[in-house]
């Protein structure tokens, strides 16, 4: 449902972008701070033979963007530790939390009136914590992986922005039983988000 709503908003906002064109002065400033609602859609790829999966969920996130030039920017995405149910074959076997800050380098297109699309690539670091798993089962606590994103801002006046963003992040962890690695579990989620930002 969230994914369909986000895609509908993308189409609606694209159609309204031209009438909402704002003066360049309203885009001035080197910082953007956004608050977004984010839907995490997990790929759940598992090589352990246990058919592992975690639940999808919606949660809030905050991001901070700094512009080095009018086109080139760095974005840091932050949230609080997210709790997931861990399932094997569709049956819950435990819970875990993950904290997934992501840093991307973005290129913002400034030649589209009233519409600020961007693309980016970077790195994700995920820390797994608060593990509640069956005896003898463990996962690697740290994950480093790539991140890709595409999105757009629509200026609404006074430095305020409407934002739609889609990211692909690569999050995976080795799974062990009795101290022996049995495979790798890849969360590798798609992240769909909409929100409001303010440019300073």
Order of alpha helices (4+ residues) and beta strands (2+ residues): alpha-beta-beta-beta-beta-beta-beta-beta-beta-beta-beta-beta-beta-beta-beta-beta
